[in-house]
Amino acid sequence: MNNIIDKGIKYIFEALQANTSLLELYLHFNPINNLGASYIAQALSYNHTLHTLNLDYTIINKDSADKIYNSIAKNKTLKTFNLNFDAH
């Protein structure tokens, strides 16, 4: 865990929109919440390089996870996506 919060996620995924080399990104066990999830969903609409994204054990809720899933449906390069969340 790197303790990356939503502000850090914003910068990571702004860079990811123009990424042409990063293939795997592991952000599991970070306190990423729904604001961070919106940055992730937006970036996945633009990124055509990332193959693996792991968001296990973040604090993203189901509604925000659905936004990410909708972006993934449009993304043709992401092959592995992990997201376990506590639905409360």
PDB file of N, CA, C and O in Angstrom, chain B, residues numbered from 101:
ATOM      1  N   MET B 101       0.836  -1.182   0.000  1.00  0.00           N
ATOM      2  CA  MET B 101       0.000   0.000   0.000  1.00  0.00           C
ATOM      3  C   MET B 101       0.882   1.247   0.000  1.00  0.00           C
ATOM      4  O   MET B 101       1.819   1.366   0.790  1.00  0.00           O
ATOM      5  N   ASN B 102       0.564   2.158  -0.891  1.00  0.00           N
ATOM      6  CA  ASN B 102       1.302   3.409  -0.998  1.00  0.00           C
ATOM      7  C   ASN B 102       0.537   4.585  -0.412  1.00  0.00           C
ATOM      8  O   ASN B 102       1.024   5.715  -0.410  1.00  0.00           O
ATOM      9  N   ASN B 103      -0.665   4.312   0.085  1.00  0.00           N
ATOM     10  CA  ASN B 103      -1.531   5.335   0.658  1.00  0.00           C
ATOM     11  C   ASN B 103      -1.857   6.420  -0.368  1.00  0.00           C
ATOM     12  O   ASN B 103      -1.869   7.609  -0.049  1.00  0.00           O
ATOM     13  N   ILE B 104      -2.119   5.998  -1.591  1.00  0.00           N
ATOM     14  CA  ILE B 104      -2.491   6.922  -2.663  1.00  0.00           C
ATOM     15  C   ILE B 104      -3.962   7.265  -2.488  1.00  0.00           C
ATOM     16  O   ILE B 104      -4.813   6.377  -2.442  1.00  0.00           O
ATOM     17  N   ILE B 105      -4.258   8.563  -2.390  1.00  0.00           N
ATOM     18  CA  ILE B 105      -5.637   9.014  -2.228  1.00  0.00           C
ATOM     19  C   ILE B 105      -6.133   9.591  -3.552  1.00  0.00           C
ATOM     20  O   ILE B 105      -5.422   9.562  -4.557  1.00  0.00           O
ATOM     21  N   ASP B 106      -7.346  10.111  -3.543  1.00  0.00           N
ATOM     22  CA  ASP B 106      -7.974  10.565  -4.783  1.00  0.00           C
ATOM     23  C   ASP B 106      -7.172  11.618  -5.540  1.00  0.00           C
ATOM     24  O   ASP B 106      -7.134  11.586  -6.770  1.00  0.00           O
ATOM     25  N   LYS B 107      -6.533  12.546  -4.837  1.00  0.00           N
ATOM     26  CA  LYS B 107      -5.740  13.565  -5.522  1.00  0.00           C
ATOM     27  C   LYS B 107      -4.598  12.922  -6.305  1.00  0.00           C
ATOM     28  O   LYS B 107      -4.318  13.321  -7.435  1.00  0.00           O
ATOM     29  N   GLY B 108      -3.948  11.942  -5.718  1.00  0.00           N
ATOM     30  CA  GLY B 108      -2.890  11.218  -6.414  1.00  0.00           C
ATOM     31  C   GLY B 108      -3.425  10.427  -7.588  1.00  0.00           C
ATOM     32  O   GLY B 108      -2.783  10.344  -8.635  1.00  0.00           O
ATOM     33  N   ILE B 109      -4.607   9.844  -7.413  1.00  0.00           N
ATOM     34  CA  ILE B 109      -5.248   9.088  -8.495  1.00  0.00           C
ATOM     35  C   ILE B 109      -5.538  10.022  -9.671  1.00  0.00           C
ATOM     36  O   ILE B 109      -5.366   9.638 -10.828  1.00  0.00           O
ATOM     37  N   LYS B 110      -5.971  11.231  -9.378  1.00  0.00           N
ATOM     38  CA  LYS B 110      -6.238  12.191 -10.449  1.00  0.00           C
ATOM     39  C   LYS B 110      -4.996  12.395 -11.309  1.00  0.00           C
ATOM     40  O   LYS B 110      -5.080  12.364 -12.537  1.00  0.00           O
ATOM     41  N   TYR B 111      -3.847  12.602 -10.675  1.00  0.00           N
ATOM     42  CA  TYR B 111      -2.610  12.823 -11.431  1.00  0.00           C
ATOM     43  C   TYR B 111      -2.179  11.576 -12.195  1.00  0.00           C
ATOM     44  O   TYR B 111      -1.734  11.667 -13.340  1.00  0.00           O
ATOM     45  N   ILE B 112      -2.309  10.427 -11.570  1.00  0.00           N
ATOM     46  CA  ILE B 112      -1.941   9.171 -12.234  1.00  0.00           C
ATOM     47  C   ILE B 112      -2.794   8.957 -13.474  1.00  0.00           C
ATOM     48  O   ILE B 112      -2.276   8.621 -14.539  1.00  0.00           O
ATOM     49  N   PHE B 113      -4.093   9.150 -13.338  1.00  0.00           N
ATOM     50  CA  PHE B 113      -4.965   8.851 -14.465  1.00  0.00           C
ATOM     51  C   PHE B 113      -5.014   9.962 -15.503  1.00  0.00           C
ATOM     52  O   PHE B 113      -5.404   9.708 -16.642  1.00  0.00           O
ATOM     53  N   GLU B 114      -4.633  11.177 -15.152  1.00  0.00           N
ATOM     54  CA  GLU B 114      -4.436  12.204 -16.180  1.00  0.00           C
ATOM     55  C   GLU B 114      -3.255  11.796 -17.068  1.00  0.00           C
ATOM     56  O   GLU B 114      -3.317  11.916 -18.292  1.00  0.00           O
ATOM     57  N   ALA B 115      -2.195  11.318 -16.446  1.00  0.00           N
ATOM     58  CA  ALA B 115      -1.032  10.851 -17.211  1.00  0.00           C
ATOM     59  C   ALA B 115      -1.377   9.601 -18.017  1.00  0.00           C
ATOM     60  O   ALA B 115      -0.888   9.419 -19.132  1.00  0.00           O
ATOM     61  N   LEU B 116      -2.213   8.751 -17.452  1.00  0.00           N
ATOM     62  CA  LEU B 116      -2.577   7.498 -18.110  1.00  0.00           C
ATOM     63  C   LEU B 116      -3.363   7.738 -19.398  1.00  0.00           C
ATOM     64  O   LEU B 116      -3.315   6.916 -20.313  1.00  0.00           O
ATOM     65  N   GLN B 117      -4.077   8.841 -19.478  1.00  0.00           N
ATOM     66  CA  GLN B 117      -4.840   9.133 -20.690  1.00  0.00           C
ATOM     67  C   GLN B 117      -3.944   9.223 -21.917  1.00  0.00           C
ATOM     68  O   GLN B 117      -4.354   8.864 -23.020  1.00  0.00           O
ATOM     69  N   ALA B 118      -2.716   9.707 -21.721  1.00  0.00           N
ATOM     70  CA  ALA B 118      -1.785   9.841 -22.843  1.00  0.00           C
ATOM     71  C   ALA B 118      -0.707   8.760 -22.830  1.00  0.00           C
ATOM     72  O   ALA B 118       0.226   8.812 -23.631  1.00  0.00           O
ATOM     73  N   ASN B 119      -0.823   7.794 -21.943  1.00  0.00           N
ATOM     74  CA  ASN B 119       0.182   6.748 -21.775  1.00  0.00           C
ATOM     75  C   ASN B 119       0.328   5.888 -23.027  1.00  0.00           C
ATOM     76  O   ASN B 119      -0.659   5.521 -23.665  1.00  0.00           O
ATOM     77  N   THR B 120       1.566   5.576 -23.363  1.00  0.00           N
ATOM     78  CA  THR B 120       1.815   4.648 -24.462  1.00  0.00           C
ATOM     79  C   THR B 120       2.758   3.520 -24.056  1.00  0.00           C
ATOM     80  O   THR B 120       3.159   2.720 -24.901  1.00  0.00           O
ATOM     81  N   SER B 121       3.118   3.446 -22.776  1.00  0.00           N
ATOM     82  CA  SER B 121       4.069   2.406 -22.374  1.00  0.00           C
ATOM     83  C   SER B 121       3.671   1.595 -21.143  1.00  0.00           C
ATOM     84  O   SER B 121       4.071   0.436 -21.038  1.00  0.00           O
ATOM     85  N   LEU B 122       2.912   2.144 -20.221  1.00  0.00           N
ATOM     86  CA  LEU B 122       2.532   1.419 -19.012  1.00  0.00           C
ATOM     87  C   LEU B 122       1.497   0.350 -19.341  1.00  0.00           C
ATOM     88  O   LEU B 122       0.433   0.651 -19.882  1.00  0.00           O
ATOM     89  N   LEU B 123       1.816  -0.903 -19.012  1.00  0.00           N
ATOM     90  CA  LEU B 123       0.912  -2.015 -19.321  1.00  0.00           C
ATOM     91  C   LEU B 123       0.149  -2.517 -18.103  1.00  0.00           C
ATOM     92  O   LEU B 123      -0.966  -3.021 -18.242  1.00  0.00           O
ATOM     93  N   GLU B 124       0.729  -2.388 -16.910  1.00  0.00           N
ATOM     94  CA  GLU B 124       0.102  -2.910 -15.698  1.00  0.00           C
ATOM     95  C   GLU B 124       0.127  -1.841 -14.614  1.00  0.00           C
ATOM     96  O   GLU B 124       1.122  -1.137 -14.440  1.00  0.00           O
ATOM     97  N   LEU B 125      -0.989  -1.730 -13.883  1.00  0.00           N
ATOM     98  CA  LEU B 125      -1.071  -0.774 -12.784  1.00  0.00           C
ATOM     99  C   LEU B 125      -1.770  -1.445 -11.609  1.00  0.00           C
ATOM    100  O   LEU B 125      -2.916  -1.879 -11.720  1.00  0.00           O
ATOM    101  N   TYR B 126      -1.074  -1.524 -10.493  1.00  0.00           N
ATOM    102  CA  TYR B 126      -1.576  -2.177  -9.289  1.00  0.00           C
ATOM    103  C   TYR B 126      -1.782  -1.123  -8.205  1.00  0.00           C
ATOM    104  O   TYR B 126      -0.814  -0.584  -7.668  1.00  0.00           O
ATOM    105  N   LEU B 127      -3.023  -0.833  -7.889  1.00  0.00           N
ATOM    106  CA  LEU B 127      -3.358   0.178  -6.892  1.00  0.00           C
ATOM    107  C   LEU B 127      -4.149  -0.420  -5.725  1.00  0.00           C
ATOM    108  O   LEU B 127      -4.794   0.310  -4.972  1.00  0.00           O
ATOM    109  N   HIS B 128      -4.101  -1.717  -5.579  1.00  0.00           N
ATOM    110  CA  HIS B 128      -4.858  -2.381  -4.519  1.00  0.00           C
ATOM    111  C   HIS B 128      -4.375  -1.932  -3.142  1.00  0.00           C
ATOM    112  O   HIS B 128      -3.223  -1.534  -2.965  1.00  0.00           O
ATOM    113  N   PHE B 129      -5.286  -2.007  -2.176  1.00  0.00           N
ATOM    114  CA  PHE B 129      -5.036  -1.638  -0.775  1.00  0.00           C
ATOM    115  C   PHE B 129      -4.750  -0.148  -0.591  1.00  0.00           C
ATOM    116  O   PHE B 129      -4.132   0.238   0.402  1.00  0.00           O
ATOM    117  N   ASN B 130      -5.182   0.689  -1.520  1.00  0.00           N
ATOM    118  CA  ASN B 130      -5.060   2.133  -1.357  1.00  0.00           C
ATOM    119  C   ASN B 130      -6.446   2.710  -1.064  1.00  0.00           C
ATOM    120  O   ASN B 130      -7.450   2.165  -1.521  1.00  0.00           O
ATOM    121  N   PRO B 131      -6.507   3.815  -0.299  1.00  0.00           N
ATOM    122  CA  PRO B 131      -7.807   4.374   0.087  1.00  0.00           C
ATOM    123  C   PRO B 131      -8.456   5.197  -1.029  1.00  0.00           C
ATOM    124  O   PRO B 131      -8.803   6.362  -0.835  1.00  0.00           O
ATOM    125  N   ILE B 132      -8.612   4.583  -2.181  1.00  0.00           N
ATOM    126  CA  ILE B 132      -9.240   5.239  -3.334  1.00  0.00           C
ATOM    127  C   ILE B 132     -10.750   5.148  -3.146  1.00  0.00           C
ATOM    128  O   ILE B 132     -11.287   4.062  -2.928  1.00  0.00           O
ATOM    129  N   ASN B 133     -11.435   6.288  -3.231  1.00  0.00           N
ATOM    130  CA  ASN B 133     -12.889   6.250  -3.065  1.00  0.00           C
ATOM    131  C   ASN B 133     -13.590   6.597  -4.375  1.00  0.00           C
ATOM    132  O   ASN B 133     -13.022   6.417  -5.453  1.00  0.00           O
ATOM    133  N   ASN B 134     -14.801   7.084  -4.285  1.00  0.00           N
ATOM    134  CA  ASN B 134     -15.629   7.276  -5.464  1.00  0.00           C
ATOM    135  C   ASN B 134     -15.153   8.411  -6.369  1.00  0.00           C
ATOM    136  O   ASN B 134     -15.342   8.346  -7.584  1.00  0.00           O
ATOM    137  N   LEU B 135     -14.548   9.438  -5.804  1.00  0.00           N
ATOM    138  CA  LEU B 135     -13.979  10.495  -6.638  1.00  0.00           C
ATOM    139  C   LEU B 135     -12.833   9.932  -7.475  1.00  0.00           C
ATOM    140  O   LEU B 135     -12.739  10.199  -8.673  1.00  0.00           O
ATOM    141  N   GLY B 136     -11.976   9.159  -6.841  1.00  0.00           N
ATOM    142  CA  GLY B 136     -10.893   8.505  -7.574  1.00  0.00           C
ATOM    143  C   GLY B 136     -11.420   7.580  -8.650  1.00  0.00           C
ATOM    144  O   GLY B 136     -10.846   7.479  -9.734  1.00  0.00           O
ATOM    145  N   ALA B 137     -12.521   6.904  -8.343  1.00  0.00           N
ATOM    146  CA  ALA B 137     -13.135   5.999  -9.322  1.00  0.00           C
ATOM    147  C   ALA B 137     -13.603   6.757 -10.560  1.00  0.00           C
ATOM    148  O   ALA B 137     -13.523   6.234 -11.672  1.00  0.00           O
ATOM    149  N   SER B 138     -14.089   7.983 -10.377  1.00  0.00           N
ATOM    150  CA  SER B 138     -14.526   8.761 -11.544  1.00  0.00           C
ATOM    151  C   SER B 138     -13.335   9.139 -12.430  1.00  0.00           C
ATOM    152  O   SER B 138     -13.461   9.164 -13.655  1.00  0.00           O
ATOM    153  N   TYR B 139     -12.186   9.431 -11.824  1.00  0.00           N
ATOM    154  CA  TYR B 139     -10.974   9.697 -12.607  1.00  0.00           C
ATOM    155  C   TYR B 139     -10.544   8.446 -13.376  1.00  0.00           C
ATOM    156  O   TYR B 139     -10.139   8.525 -14.536  1.00  0.00           O
ATOM    157  N   ILE B 140     -10.638   7.309 -12.719  1.00  0.00           N
ATOM    158  CA  ILE B 140     -10.266   6.039 -13.345  1.00  0.00           C
ATOM    159  C   ILE B 140     -11.173   5.751 -14.540  1.00  0.00           C
ATOM    160  O   ILE B 140     -10.696   5.400 -15.619  1.00  0.00           O
ATOM    161  N   ALA B 141     -12.477   5.902 -14.342  1.00  0.00           N
ATOM    162  CA  ALA B 141     -13.428   5.628 -15.421  1.00  0.00           C
ATOM    163  C   ALA B 141     -13.164   6.524 -16.622  1.00  0.00           C
ATOM    164  O   ALA B 141     -13.195   6.066 -17.764  1.00  0.00           O
ATOM    165  N   GLN B 142     -12.905   7.787 -16.365  1.00  0.00           N
ATOM    166  CA  GLN B 142     -12.633   8.716 -17.466  1.00  0.00           C
ATOM    167  C   GLN B 142     -11.357   8.324 -18.206  1.00  0.00           C
ATOM    168  O   GLN B 142     -11.336   8.311 -19.436  1.00  0.00           O
ATOM    169  N   ALA B 143     -10.313   8.011 -17.481  1.00  0.00           N
ATOM    170  CA  ALA B 143      -9.039   7.662 -18.116  1.00  0.00           C
ATOM    171  C   ALA B 143      -9.146   6.394 -18.949  1.00  0.00           C
ATOM    172  O   ALA B 143      -8.535   6.292 -20.013  1.00  0.00           O
ATOM    173  N   LEU B 144      -9.914   5.437 -18.473  1.00  0.00           N
ATOM    174  CA  LEU B 144     -10.048   4.182 -19.225  1.00  0.00           C
ATOM    175  C   LEU B 144     -10.746   4.380 -20.563  1.00  0.00           C
ATOM    176  O   LEU B 144     -10.610   3.558 -21.469  1.00  0.00           O
ATOM    177  N   SER B 145     -11.486   5.463 -20.682  1.00  0.00           N
ATOM    178  CA  SER B 145     -12.123   5.772 -21.968  1.00  0.00           C
ATOM    179  C   SER B 145     -11.104   6.209 -23.010  1.00  0.00           C
ATOM    180  O   SER B 145     -11.336   6.066 -24.210  1.00  0.00           O
ATOM    181  N   TYR B 146      -9.964   6.748 -22.546  1.00  0.00           N
ATOM    182  CA  TYR B 146      -8.948   7.269 -23.451  1.00  0.00           C
ATOM    183  C   TYR B 146      -7.733   6.370 -23.602  1.00  0.00           C
ATOM    184  O   TYR B 146      -7.060   6.406 -24.632  1.00  0.00           O
ATOM    185  N   ASN B 147      -7.448   5.572 -22.596  1.00  0.00           N
ATOM    186  CA  ASN B 147      -6.225   4.778 -22.609  1.00  0.00           C
ATOM    187  C   ASN B 147      -6.386   3.552 -23.496  1.00  0.00           C
ATOM    188  O   ASN B 147      -7.387   2.841 -23.412  1.00  0.00           O
ATOM    189  N   HIS B 148      -5.396   3.312 -24.344  1.00  0.00           N
ATOM    190  CA  HIS B 148      -5.424   2.157 -25.242  1.00  0.00           C
ATOM    191  C   HIS B 148      -4.152   1.328 -25.119  1.00  0.00           C
ATOM    192  O   HIS B 148      -3.735   0.668 -26.071  1.00  0.00           O
ATOM    193  N   THR B 149      -3.540   1.369 -23.938  1.00  0.00           N
ATOM    194  CA  THR B 149      -2.293   0.651 -23.711  1.00  0.00           C
ATOM    195  C   THR B 149      -2.366  -0.287 -22.514  1.00  0.00           C
ATOM    196  O   THR B 149      -1.810  -1.385 -22.552  1.00  0.00           O
ATOM    197  N   LEU B 150      -3.042   0.133 -21.458  1.00  0.00           N
ATOM    198  CA  LEU B 150      -3.077  -0.623 -20.209  1.00  0.00           C
ATOM    199  C   LEU B 150      -3.737  -1.983 -20.408  1.00  0.00           C
ATOM    200  O   LEU B 150      -4.822  -2.076 -20.981  1.00  0.00           O
ATOM    201  N   HIS B 151      -3.075  -3.040 -19.931  1.00  0.00           N
ATOM    202  CA  HIS B 151      -3.592  -4.402 -20.032  1.00  0.00           C
ATOM    203  C   HIS B 151      -4.145  -4.907 -18.706  1.00  0.00           C
ATOM    204  O   HIS B 151      -5.069  -5.720 -18.692  1.00  0.00           O
ATOM    205  N   THR B 152      -3.584  -4.431 -17.582  1.00  0.00           N
ATOM    206  CA  THR B 152      -3.954  -4.929 -16.263  1.00  0.00           C
ATOM    207  C   THR B 152      -4.175  -3.763 -15.310  1.00  0.00           C
ATOM    208  O   THR B 152      -3.356  -2.847 -15.238  1.00  0.00           O
ATOM    209  N   LEU B 153      -5.294  -3.803 -14.572  1.00  0.00           N
ATOM    210  CA  LEU B 153      -5.585  -2.810 -13.546  1.00  0.00           C
ATOM    211  C   LEU B 153      -6.137  -3.531 -12.327  1.00  0.00           C
ATOM    212  O   LEU B 153      -7.132  -4.251 -12.418  1.00  0.00           O
ATOM    213  N   ASN B 154      -5.484  -3.335 -11.180  1.00  0.00           N
ATOM    214  CA  ASN B 154      -5.920  -3.976  -9.947  1.00  0.00           C
ATOM    215  C   ASN B 154      -6.334  -2.912  -8.944  1.00  0.00           C
ATOM    216  O   ASN B 154      -5.518  -2.098  -8.511  1.00  0.00           O
ATOM    217  N   LEU B 155      -7.612  -2.927  -8.582  1.00  0.00           N
ATOM    218  CA  LEU B 155      -8.175  -2.001  -7.597  1.00  0.00           C
ATOM    219  C   LEU B 155      -8.768  -2.748  -6.412  1.00  0.00           C
ATOM    220  O   LEU B 155      -9.661  -2.231  -5.741  1.00  0.00           O
ATOM    221  N   ASP B 156      -8.290  -3.943  -6.150  1.00  0.00           N
ATOM    222  CA  ASP B 156      -8.792  -4.725  -5.016  1.00  0.00           C
ATOM    223  C   ASP B 156      -8.621  -3.956  -3.706  1.00  0.00           C
ATOM    224  O   ASP B 156      -7.626  -3.265  -3.488  1.00  0.00           O
ATOM    225  N   TYR B 157      -9.612  -4.101  -2.859  1.00  0.00           N
ATOM    226  CA  TYR B 157      -9.574  -3.588  -1.483  1.00  0.00           C
ATOM    227  C   TYR B 157      -9.365  -2.082  -1.395  1.00  0.00           C
ATOM    228  O   TYR B 157      -8.641  -1.586  -0.531  1.00  0.00           O
ATOM    229  N   THR B 158     -10.011  -1.371  -2.305  1.00  0.00           N
ATOM    230  CA  THR B 158     -10.118   0.078  -2.206  1.00  0.00           C
ATOM    231  C   THR B 158     -11.467   0.357  -1.535  1.00  0.00           C
ATOM    232  O   THR B 158     -12.124  -0.577  -1.075  1.00  0.00           O
ATOM    233  N   ILE B 159     -11.880   1.596  -1.472  1.00  0.00           N
ATOM    234  CA  ILE B 159     -13.177   1.911  -0.859  1.00  0.00           C
ATOM    235  C   ILE B 159     -14.155   2.452  -1.902  1.00  0.00           C
ATOM    236  O   ILE B 159     -14.984   3.312  -1.605  1.00  0.00           O
ATOM    237  N   ILE B 160     -14.048   1.944  -3.108  1.00  0.00           N
ATOM    238  CA  ILE B 160     -14.950   2.287  -4.208  1.00  0.00           C
ATOM    239  C   ILE B 160     -16.267   1.541  -3.998  1.00  0.00           C
ATOM    240  O   ILE B 160     -16.270   0.334  -3.755  1.00  0.00           O
ATOM    241  N   ASN B 161     -17.389   2.268  -4.094  1.00  0.00           N
ATOM    242  CA  ASN B 161     -18.684   1.600  -3.905  1.00  0.00           C
ATOM    243  C   ASN B 161     -19.223   1.038  -5.227  1.00  0.00           C
ATOM    244  O   ASN B 161     -18.625   1.230  -6.285  1.00  0.00           O
ATOM    245  N   LYS B 162     -20.338   0.355  -5.146  1.00  0.00           N
ATOM    246  CA  LYS B 162     -20.890  -0.332  -6.315  1.00  0.00           C
ATOM    247  C   LYS B 162     -21.259   0.631  -7.450  1.00  0.00           C
ATOM    248  O   LYS B 162     -20.994   0.339  -8.616  1.00  0.00           O
ATOM    249  N   ASP B 163     -21.860   1.759  -7.121  1.00  0.00           N
ATOM    250  CA  ASP B 163     -22.246   2.717  -8.166  1.00  0.00           C
ATOM    251  C   ASP B 163     -21.021   3.220  -8.939  1.00  0.00           C
ATOM    252  O   ASP B 163     -21.050   3.323 -10.165  1.00  0.00           O
ATOM    253  N   SER B 164     -19.966   3.524  -8.220  1.00  0.00           N
ATOM    254  CA  SER B 164     -18.743   3.980  -8.880  1.00  0.00           C
ATOM    255  C   SER B 164     -18.060   2.844  -9.639  1.00  0.00           C
ATOM    256  O   SER B 164     -17.468   3.060 -10.697  1.00  0.00           O
ATOM    257  N   ALA B 165     -18.147   1.640  -9.090  1.00  0.00           N
ATOM    258  CA  ALA B 165     -17.608   0.479  -9.796  1.00  0.00           C
ATOM    259  C   ALA B 165     -18.337   0.287 -11.124  1.00  0.00           C
ATOM    260  O   ALA B 165     -17.720  -0.074 -12.127  1.00  0.00           O
ATOM    261  N   ASP B 166     -19.638   0.525 -11.132  1.00  0.00           N
ATOM    262  CA  ASP B 166     -20.410   0.410 -12.377  1.00  0.00           C
ATOM    263  C   ASP B 166     -19.916   1.389 -13.436  1.00  0.00           C
ATOM    264  O   ASP B 166     -19.884   1.056 -14.621  1.00  0.00           O
ATOM    265  N   LYS B 167     -19.529   2.596 -13.020  1.00  0.00           N
ATOM    266  CA  LYS B 167     -18.983   3.576 -13.972  1.00  0.00           C
ATOM    267  C   LYS B 167     -17.674   3.065 -14.576  1.00  0.00           C
ATOM    268  O   LYS B 167     -17.421   3.227 -15.770  1.00  0.00           O
ATOM    269  N   ILE B 168     -16.853   2.448 -13.735  1.00  0.00           N
ATOM    270  CA  ILE B 168     -15.603   1.872 -14.240  1.00  0.00           C
ATOM    271  C   ILE B 168     -15.900   0.736 -15.208  1.00  0.00           C
ATOM    272  O   ILE B 168     -15.282   0.647 -16.269  1.00  0.00           O
ATOM    273  N   TYR B 169     -16.843  -0.133 -14.850  1.00  0.00           N
ATOM    274  CA  TYR B 169     -17.205  -1.244 -15.737  1.00  0.00           C
ATOM    275  C   TYR B 169     -17.702  -0.734 -17.083  1.00  0.00           C
ATOM    276  O   TYR B 169     -17.383  -1.325 -18.115  1.00  0.00           O
ATOM    277  N   ASN B 170     -18.472   0.345 -17.097  1.00  0.00           N
ATOM    278  CA  ASN B 170     -18.957   0.907 -18.363  1.00  0.00           C
ATOM    279  C   ASN B 170     -17.799   1.412 -19.224  1.00  0.00           C
ATOM    280  O   ASN B 170     -17.824   1.264 -20.446  1.00  0.00           O
ATOM    281  N   SER B 171     -16.797   2.000 -18.598  1.00  0.00           N
ATOM    282  CA  SER B 171     -15.614   2.447 -19.347  1.00  0.00           C
ATOM    283  C   SER B 171     -14.815   1.267 -19.877  1.00  0.00           C
ATOM    284  O   SER B 171     -14.292   1.307 -20.991  1.00  0.00           O
ATOM    285  N   ILE B 172     -14.725   0.226 -19.076  1.00  0.00           N
ATOM    286  CA  ILE B 172     -14.002  -0.973 -19.510  1.00  0.00           C
ATOM    287  C   ILE B 172     -14.670  -1.594 -20.727  1.00  0.00           C
ATOM    288  O   ILE B 172     -13.992  -2.123 -21.608  1.00  0.00           O
ATOM    289  N   ALA B 173     -15.990  -1.533 -20.779  1.00  0.00           N
ATOM    290  CA  ALA B 173     -16.714  -2.100 -21.914  1.00  0.00           C
ATOM    291  C   ALA B 173     -16.314  -1.425 -23.226  1.00  0.00           C
ATOM    292  O   ALA B 173     -16.390  -2.037 -24.292  1.00  0.00           O
ATOM    293  N   LYS B 174     -15.891  -0.167 -23.147  1.00  0.00           N
ATOM    294  CA  LYS B 174     -15.459   0.579 -24.334  1.00  0.00           C
ATOM    295  C   LYS B 174     -13.967   0.447 -24.595  1.00  0.00           C
ATOM    296  O   LYS B 174     -13.489   0.790 -25.676  1.00  0.00           O
ATOM    297  N   ASN B 175     -13.236  -0.046 -23.613  1.00  0.00           N
ATOM    298  CA  ASN B 175     -11.786  -0.157 -23.694  1.00  0.00           C
ATOM    299  C   ASN B 175     -11.427  -1.514 -24.305  1.00  0.00           C
ATOM    300  O   ASN B 175     -11.836  -2.552 -23.784  1.00  0.00           O
ATOM    301  N   LYS B 176     -10.685  -1.515 -25.377  1.00  0.00           N
ATOM    302  CA  LYS B 176     -10.386  -2.760 -26.098  1.00  0.00           C
ATOM    303  C   LYS B 176      -9.073  -3.413 -25.679  1.00  0.00           C
ATOM    304  O   LYS B 176      -8.779  -4.524 -26.121  1.00  0.00           O
ATOM    305  N   THR B 177      -8.277  -2.754 -24.841  1.00  0.00           N
ATOM    306  CA  THR B 177      -6.966  -3.307 -24.501  1.00  0.00           C
ATOM    307  C   THR B 177      -6.881  -3.884 -23.093  1.00  0.00           C
ATOM    308  O   THR B 177      -6.037  -4.744 -22.838  1.00  0.00           O
ATOM    309  N   LEU B 178      -7.733  -3.434 -22.172  1.00  0.00           N
ATOM    310  CA  LEU B 178      -7.668  -3.937 -20.796  1.00  0.00           C
ATOM    311  C   LEU B 178      -8.151  -5.386 -20.759  1.00  0.00           C
ATOM    312  O   LEU B 178      -9.294  -5.682 -21.108  1.00  0.00           O
ATOM    313  N   LYS B 179      -7.266  -6.279 -20.332  1.00  0.00           N
ATOM    314  CA  LYS B 179      -7.574  -7.705 -20.320  1.00  0.00           C
ATOM    315  C   LYS B 179      -7.837  -8.237 -18.916  1.00  0.00           C
ATOM    316  O   LYS B 179      -8.600  -9.188 -18.747  1.00  0.00           O
ATOM    317  N   THR B 180      -7.210  -7.628 -17.903  1.00  0.00           N
ATOM    318  CA  THR B 180      -7.360  -8.085 -16.527  1.00  0.00           C
ATOM    319  C   THR B 180      -7.740  -6.911 -15.651  1.00  0.00           C
ATOM    320  O   THR B 180      -7.046  -5.895 -15.611  1.00  0.00           O
ATOM    321  N   PHE B 181      -8.857  -7.063 -14.945  1.00  0.00           N
ATOM    322  CA  PHE B 181      -9.332  -6.022 -14.040  1.00  0.00           C
ATOM    323  C   PHE B 181      -9.774  -6.686 -12.742  1.00  0.00           C
ATOM    324  O   PHE B 181     -10.556  -7.637 -12.758  1.00  0.00           O
ATOM    325  N   ASN B 182      -9.273  -6.185 -11.626  1.00  0.00           N
ATOM    326  CA  ASN B 182      -9.637  -6.726 -10.322  1.00  0.00           C
ATOM    327  C   ASN B 182     -10.234  -5.612  -9.476  1.00  0.00           C
ATOM    328  O   ASN B 182      -9.665  -4.526  -9.366  1.00  0.00           O
ATOM    329  N   LEU B 183     -11.400  -5.897  -8.874  1.00  0.00           N
ATOM    330  CA  LEU B 183     -12.018  -4.971  -7.950  1.00  0.00           C
ATOM    331  C   LEU B 183     -12.904  -5.737  -6.988  1.00  0.00           C
ATOM    332  O   LEU B 183     -14.002  -6.164  -7.345  1.00  0.00           O
ATOM    333  N   ASN B 184     -12.436  -5.906  -5.797  1.00  0.00           N
ATOM    334  CA  ASN B 184     -13.249  -6.444  -4.709  1.00  0.00           C
ATOM    335  C   ASN B 184     -13.624  -5.279  -3.827  1.00  0.00           C
ATOM    336  O   ASN B 184     -12.773  -4.464  -3.469  1.00  0.00           O
ATOM    337  N   PHE B 185     -14.893  -5.193  -3.475  1.00  0.00           N
ATOM    338  CA  PHE B 185     -15.319  -4.102  -2.605  1.00  0.00           C
ATOM    339  C   PHE B 185     -16.337  -4.593  -1.611  1.00  0.00           C
ATOM    340  O   PHE B 185     -16.999  -5.609  -1.820  1.00  0.00           O
ATOM    341  N   ASP B 186     -16.453  -3.863  -0.536  1.00  0.00           N
ATOM    342  CA  ASP B 186     -17.402  -4.174   0.522  1.00  0.00           C
ATOM    343  C   ASP B 186     -18.696  -3.432   0.219  1.00  0.00           C
ATOM    344  O   ASP B 186     -18.767  -2.216   0.396  1.00  0.00           O
ATOM    345  N   ALA B 187     -19.708  -4.142  -0.230  1.00  0.00           N
ATOM    346  CA  ALA B 187     -20.975  -3.519  -0.618  1.00  0.00           C
ATOM    347  C   ALA B 187     -21.796  -3.214   0.633  1.00  0.00           C
ATOM    348  O   ALA B 187     -22.575  -4.051   1.089  1.00  0.00           O
ATOM    349  N   HIS B 188     -21.619  -2.022   1.182  1.00  0.00           N
ATOM    350  CA  HIS B 188     -22.410  -1.597   2.345  1.00  0.00           C
ATOM    351  C   HIS B 188     -23.083  -0.286   2.099  1.00  0.00           C
ATOM    352  O   HIS B 188     -23.788   0.219   2.972  1.00  0.00           O
TER     353      HIS B 188
END
